[in-house]
Amino acid sequence: MDAYAWWLIAGAASLACAALAGPFVRRSDPIGLAVTILSVLLIFSVPLLIPADFVRSRAMASLVSVTMAFKLIDYRRYCRTSSDPVTGWRFLRYVIPYPIVLVFGPHERRSTGERALGREAGMFLLGLTLFATLFCGLHLLSSVSLLQRSFLLDHCLKVLLFVAVVESMSLAITSGERLGGFETTPITRRILLSRSVAEFWLRYNTRMHDWLYQNVFQPGGGRRAPVRAVLLTFFVSGLFHEWIFGISTSRFDGYQFAFFMLQAPACLLSPKLQRLARRPSVAGKVIAHVATIVWFTATSTLFFHGVDRVFDFTYAAEPWLP
């Protein structure tokens, strides 16, 4: 079978696991908890059905399975905190990975006027065109000799390109979801404007931020115990990113986990940069902004090392990490 067939099989298996687990997951007794844990583990493991040679198919299947598993976890949280029963087709519609990673609630279909549909269609085509252009440009840059000679230059350029690719992908996905009748928020919100590490993670992948806030940060202590809650949040984020890249490439080297764990202390120190950015002087804002960009450019070598193993044209130069 080809890569697409394997990806479809993995997606169907993940959906079947989530659908069968639904009636048990909403139960508040030990059986409900046990079924939730077992189902999440099974869904996370579904990409292993795909042969290891199909690295990109495994990567895409991992993203789909993680989305479904996270929705299942959030569904349990919702059922335990809300009196609104969610069963049958409404549950299935939520657990399907469209829209992408949402906490329970803002996924309901709503009517969209003709004028709004036209605008969203234009935004969808714009985002899709930019994404395709930037992605192809990234592929072409892998053969540029100047970048092949300098990993530092190569990495800095790829960070900027990655931001542009993610922003354009966010535009296309969000507009596509709105065309489908869903009231969704953008996945990213101009992440290059961030003036602290904490602000960066508020702007980058806002939906994953909401999920982690509801299901990890708050249960971990929230604002009553911010240090513990922040450390736990990035610990969980590091684990599932390590799992995604490890399953995709058949190599667990700890780079993804290390990248996300480095963000925790930086987030806890962010209030100092935020106070600097709030000063009337332009210098404070510039320093905070530059410090944030430099931090992510430096630490993201860990993240992009995994990306390069999935998309082997990410870097033109030889990476510094083994």
Backbone torsions as a table, in degrees:
resi	resn	phi	psi	omega
1	MET	NA	153.3	179.9
2	ASP	-86.7	177.7	-174.2
3	ALA	-62.9	-38.8	-177.3
4	TYR	-68.1	-37.8	178.9
5	ALA	-63.5	-42.3	178.2
6	TRP	-63.8	-39.8	-179.6
7	TRP	-64.4	-40.7	178.2
8	LEU	-66.3	-39.6	178.5
9	ILE	-62.6	-44.9	179.7
10	ALA	-63.3	-42.0	178.7
11	GLY	-62.9	-42.5	178.9
12	ALA	-65.1	-39.1	179.0
13	ALA	-65.3	-40.9	178.3
14	SER	-63.3	-44.0	-179.7
15	LEU	-65.2	-39.8	179.2
16	ALA	-62.9	-42.9	177.9
17	CYS	-60.6	-44.8	-178.9
18	ALA	-65.8	-42.1	-178.0
19	ALA	-65.7	-42.6	-179.8
20	LEU	-68.7	-31.1	-177.8
21	ALA	-79.7	-22.2	-173.7
22	GLY	-47.1	-53.0	-177.4
23	PRO	-60.8	-27.3	-179.3
24	PHE	-88.0	-35.0	-176.0
25	VAL	-61.1	-35.3	-177.0
26	ARG	-76.5	-6.3	177.2
27	ARG	-75.5	142.7	-177.3
28	SER	-93.7	0.4	-178.4
29	ASP	-86.8	174.7	-179.9
30	PRO	-57.6	-30.9	178.6
31	ILE	-64.0	-42.2	178.0
32	GLY	-61.3	-42.5	178.6
33	LEU	-65.0	-43.6	-179.0
34	ALA	-63.9	-42.4	179.0
35	VAL	-65.7	-38.8	178.2
36	THR	-60.5	-48.8	-179.2
37	ILE	-62.1	-46.9	-178.9
38	LEU	-63.3	-42.8	-178.5
39	SER	-65.2	-42.4	179.4
40	VAL	-63.0	-42.0	178.5
41	LEU	-63.8	-41.0	178.7
42	LEU	-64.8	-44.4	-179.2
43	ILE	-64.5	-41.6	177.2
44	PHE	-61.1	-29.6	-175.6
45	SER	-89.8	-8.4	-177.6
46	VAL	-54.8	-40.2	179.4
47	PRO	-57.9	-17.5	177.5
48	LEU	-67.7	-14.3	174.8
49	LEU	-65.4	-26.6	-177.6
50	ILE	-82.3	132.6	178.0
51	PRO	-54.5	145.1	-174.7
52	ALA	-61.8	-22.0	-178.9
53	ASP	-68.1	-25.8	-178.6
54	PHE	-88.5	73.4	-172.9
55	VAL	-62.5	-48.6	-176.2
56	ARG	-69.3	-34.4	175.8
57	SER	-64.8	-40.2	176.2
58	ARG	-63.2	-39.1	179.5
59	ALA	-63.8	-45.8	179.5
60	MET	-66.3	-40.7	178.3
61	ALA	-64.8	-35.5	178.4
62	SER	-64.8	-41.3	177.7
63	LEU	-62.5	-42.2	179.2
64	VAL	-65.3	-45.4	-177.4
65	SER	-66.7	-39.4	177.8
66	VAL	-63.4	-41.7	178.0
67	THR	-58.7	-46.4	-179.3
68	MET	-66.8	-42.2	-179.6
69	ALA	-63.2	-42.0	179.8
70	PHE	-67.1	-36.9	177.2
71	LYS	-66.0	-36.5	178.5
72	LEU	-64.7	-41.9	177.5
73	ILE	-63.3	-43.7	-179.5
74	ASP	-68.6	-31.5	176.1
75	TYR	-62.0	-41.0	177.4
76	ARG	-64.0	-43.7	178.0
77	ARG	-59.3	-44.2	-178.1
78	TYR	-63.3	-43.8	-178.3
79	CYS	-64.9	-29.6	-178.8
80	ARG	-82.3	-17.2	-175.8
81	THR	-115.1	-2.6	-176.6
82	SER	-128.6	148.2	177.1
83	SER	-92.0	-2.5	-179.2
84	ASP	-80.3	111.3	-178.9
85	PRO	-71.5	131.4	179.5
86	VAL	-122.6	108.0	-176.9
87	THR	-139.1	177.3	172.9
88	GLY	57.5	-134.2	-174.7
89	TRP	-63.5	-34.5	180.0
90	ARG	-62.6	-39.7	176.7
91	PHE	-65.8	-46.7	-179.0
92	LEU	-61.7	-39.5	179.7
93	ARG	-63.4	-34.0	179.3
94	TYR	-73.3	-42.7	-172.4
95	VAL	-76.0	-21.9	174.2
96	ILE	-59.6	134.7	-175.0
97	PRO	-72.3	47.1	174.2
98	TYR	-153.9	115.7	-2.7
99	PRO	-63.1	162.5	-175.3
100	ILE	-76.8	133.0	174.6
101	VAL	31.0	88.1	174.9
102	LEU	-125.9	143.8	169.0
103	VAL	-72.0	156.0	-173.1
104	PHE	-65.3	132.9	177.5
105	GLY	135.1	-69.2	-172.5
106	PRO	-82.8	33.9	-178.1
107	HIS	-109.1	-3.1	-173.6
108	GLU	-65.4	146.0	176.1
109	ARG	-71.1	142.1	175.7
110	ARG	-139.1	155.4	180.0
111	SER	-70.8	144.7	-179.7
112	THR	-124.8	127.7	-178.4
113	GLY	-67.8	162.4	-177.6
114	GLU	-61.7	-40.5	-179.6
115	ARG	-63.2	-42.8	178.8
116	ALA	-66.6	-37.1	178.6
117	LEU	-62.1	-42.1	178.9
118	GLY	-63.0	-42.4	179.2
119	ARG	-64.5	-46.0	-178.6
120	GLU	-66.0	-34.9	177.3
121	ALA	-63.6	-41.3	177.5
122	GLY	-64.7	-42.3	178.6
123	MET	-65.3	-36.7	178.6
124	PHE	-63.5	-47.2	180.0
125	LEU	-65.7	-38.2	178.4
126	LEU	-63.9	-49.2	-179.7
127	GLY	-61.9	-41.5	-179.6
128	LEU	-66.2	-40.7	179.2
129	THR	-65.6	-45.1	178.5
130	LEU	-63.2	-42.6	-179.9
131	PHE	-61.6	-47.6	-179.0
132	ALA	-63.5	-41.2	-179.7
133	THR	-64.5	-47.2	-178.9
134	LEU	-66.9	-38.9	-179.7
135	PHE	-65.9	-42.0	176.6
136	CYS	-66.3	-38.1	177.5
137	GLY	-62.8	-38.3	176.6
138	LEU	-61.1	-40.0	178.6
139	HIS	-65.2	-42.3	-177.9
140	LEU	-68.5	-33.8	-178.7
141	LEU	-66.2	-17.2	-178.9
142	SER	-66.2	-13.0	-179.3
143	SER	-106.5	5.2	-179.8
144	VAL	-77.1	123.4	-173.7
145	SER	-64.7	-35.9	179.8
146	LEU	-60.6	-42.0	179.5
147	LEU	-72.0	-30.3	178.9
148	GLN	-65.7	-26.3	-176.8
149	ARG	-88.5	-16.6	-175.9
150	SER	-134.5	108.5	178.5
151	PHE	-66.6	-36.4	-179.1
152	LEU	-61.1	-48.5	178.5
153	LEU	-63.8	-42.7	179.8
154	ASP	-59.2	-47.2	-177.4
155	HIS	-65.9	-44.4	-179.3
156	CYS	-60.8	-41.7	178.5
157	LEU	-66.4	-40.8	-178.3
158	LYS	-68.5	-30.4	175.6
159	VAL	-62.8	-45.3	179.1
160	LEU	-64.3	-42.2	178.7
161	LEU	-64.8	-39.2	179.4
162	PHE	-61.1	-44.0	178.8
163	VAL	-60.2	-44.4	179.9
164	ALA	-64.9	-40.4	178.4
165	VAL	-63.4	-45.3	-178.5
166	VAL	-65.4	-41.7	-180.0
167	GLU	-64.9	-41.9	179.5
168	SER	-69.5	-37.0	176.8
169	MET	-64.6	-40.0	177.9
170	SER	-61.2	-42.7	179.3
171	LEU	-61.0	-45.6	-178.5
172	ALA	-66.4	-44.7	-178.0
173	ILE	-65.6	-46.8	-177.9
174	THR	-64.0	-43.8	178.6
175	SER	-65.3	-38.4	177.6
176	GLY	-62.6	-39.9	178.1
177	GLU	-66.5	-39.3	179.4
178	ARG	-68.8	-33.3	174.3
179	LEU	-64.0	-29.8	177.1
180	GLY	-80.1	0.2	176.0
181	GLY	95.9	11.9	-178.8
182	PHE	-101.0	139.7	175.8
183	GLU	-90.6	93.1	-177.5
184	THR	-118.3	158.5	178.1
185	THR	-98.5	154.3	178.9
186	PRO	-59.0	146.1	179.7
187	ILE	-71.5	-37.7	176.2
188	THR	-125.2	156.6	-178.4
189	ARG	-136.1	80.6	174.3
190	ARG	48.1	65.6	-172.1
191	ILE	-66.0	-23.6	179.5
192	LEU	-70.6	-11.0	177.9
193	LEU	-84.3	-3.7	-177.0
194	SER	-61.5	138.2	179.5
195	ARG	-118.8	15.3	172.4
196	SER	-163.1	162.8	179.7
197	VAL	-64.3	-41.2	179.4
198	ALA	-61.9	-41.5	179.0
199	GLU	-65.9	-36.0	177.6
200	PHE	-57.3	-47.1	-177.3
201	TRP	-73.8	-16.8	171.5
202	LEU	-76.5	-31.5	-178.3
203	ARG	-88.7	-28.6	-175.6
204	TYR	-92.5	126.7	-179.9
205	ASN	49.3	65.5	-175.6
206	THR	-61.1	-29.5	-178.3
207	ARG	-73.5	-39.7	176.0
208	MET	-66.3	-34.4	175.4
209	HIS	-60.9	-45.1	-180.0
210	ASP	-63.1	-41.4	179.7
211	TRP	-63.7	-47.0	179.7
212	LEU	-64.6	-36.1	179.5
213	TYR	-63.5	-45.0	-176.9
214	GLN	-74.6	-38.2	-169.5
215	ASN	-104.3	-12.8	-179.6
216	VAL	-127.5	-55.1	-175.5
217	PHE	-61.0	-51.0	-178.9
218	GLN	-64.7	-50.5	177.1
219	PRO	-63.3	-25.2	-179.1
220	GLY	-81.0	1.8	178.6
221	GLY	127.5	-23.1	177.4
222	GLY	56.6	-142.1	-177.8
223	ARG	-76.3	-10.9	175.7
224	ARG	-74.3	-30.3	178.8
225	ALA	-138.6	69.3	-170.7
226	PRO	-62.1	-36.4	-178.6
227	VAL	-63.7	-49.4	179.5
228	ARG	-62.7	-42.7	-177.2
229	ALA	-65.5	-42.6	179.5
230	VAL	-66.4	-44.7	179.1
231	LEU	-61.3	-42.7	179.4
232	LEU	-65.8	-39.8	-179.9
233	THR	-61.7	-47.6	-179.8
234	PHE	-73.4	-26.9	174.2
235	PHE	-62.0	-48.0	179.0
236	VAL	-64.9	-44.0	178.9
237	SER	-61.0	-42.2	178.6
238	GLY	-63.6	-39.4	-179.2
239	LEU	-64.2	-47.7	-176.0
240	PHE	-75.2	-27.5	173.1
241	HIS	-68.9	-40.2	176.8
242	GLU	-62.2	-38.6	178.9
243	TRP	-65.8	-46.6	-179.4
244	ILE	-58.2	-50.7	-177.5
245	PHE	-71.8	-33.8	179.0
246	GLY	-67.0	-45.0	177.7
247	ILE	-64.4	-39.9	-177.4
248	SER	-64.6	-43.5	-172.1
249	THR	-104.9	-2.4	-177.6
250	SER	61.5	28.5	178.4
251	ARG	-140.1	119.1	175.4
252	PHE	-106.3	102.7	-175.4
253	ASP	-114.7	-3.7	175.3
254	GLY	86.0	-0.7	-177.0
255	TYR	-65.0	-43.4	-179.9
256	GLN	-65.1	-43.5	179.3
257	PHE	-61.5	-42.7	179.6
258	ALA	-63.5	-41.1	180.0
259	PHE	-59.3	-47.8	-176.4
260	PHE	-73.2	-32.9	178.0
261	MET	-69.3	-28.5	176.1
262	LEU	-67.2	-25.7	-178.0
263	GLN	-73.5	-24.8	-176.3
264	ALA	-62.1	-55.8	178.4
265	PRO	-63.3	-33.0	178.1
266	ALA	-65.0	-37.9	176.7
267	CYS	-65.5	-40.3	-178.8
268	LEU	-66.6	-25.3	178.4
269	LEU	-91.3	-3.5	-175.3
270	SER	-60.0	-33.9	179.9
271	PRO	-53.8	-31.3	178.4
272	LYS	-66.0	-42.9	177.1
273	LEU	-67.7	-36.9	-179.8
274	GLN	-65.9	-38.1	176.1
275	ARG	-66.1	-36.5	177.6
276	LEU	-65.1	-40.8	-178.5
277	ALA	-70.0	-24.5	-179.2
278	ARG	-82.9	-7.0	178.9
279	ARG	-66.9	152.3	-178.5
280	PRO	-61.8	-29.1	-175.5
281	SER	-71.8	146.9	177.5
282	VAL	-68.9	-32.8	-176.5
283	ALA	-57.7	-42.4	-179.8
284	GLY	-62.4	-42.1	179.2
285	LYS	-65.0	-42.4	-179.9
286	VAL	-64.5	-45.2	-179.9
287	ILE	-60.7	-45.6	-179.7
288	ALA	-63.2	-42.6	-178.8
289	HIS	-65.9	-48.2	-178.9
290	VAL	-64.8	-42.2	179.7
291	ALA	-59.9	-39.4	179.5
292	THR	-65.8	-45.0	-179.6
293	ILE	-65.2	-43.2	179.6
294	VAL	-62.3	-41.5	-179.8
295	TRP	-59.7	-47.6	-178.1
296	PHE	-73.0	-32.8	176.0
297	THR	-63.6	-39.9	-179.3
298	ALA	-71.7	-51.6	-175.2
299	THR	-73.8	-23.4	-177.1
300	SER	-71.6	-6.5	172.6
301	THR	-58.6	-32.2	177.4
302	LEU	-67.5	-44.7	-178.9
303	PHE	-66.6	-46.8	-175.5
304	PHE	-70.4	-18.4	176.8
305	HIS	-63.4	-38.6	175.9
306	GLY	-71.4	-39.3	178.1
307	VAL	-60.0	-39.2	-178.8
308	ASP	-65.4	-28.5	178.7
309	ARG	-75.7	-26.0	176.4
310	VAL	-84.0	-47.4	176.8
311	PHE	-112.5	96.7	-170.3
312	ASP	-70.1	1.6	176.0
313	PHE	-102.0	6.6	-178.4
314	THR	-57.4	-47.9	179.8
315	TYR	-108.1	141.5	171.9
316	ALA	-88.5	-35.4	179.8
317	ALA	-87.5	167.5	175.8
318	GLU	-77.1	122.9	-179.1
319	PRO	-59.9	151.7	179.1
320	TRP	-71.8	-31.7	-176.7
321	LEU	-81.0	146.0	179.1
322	PRO	-72.5	NA	NA
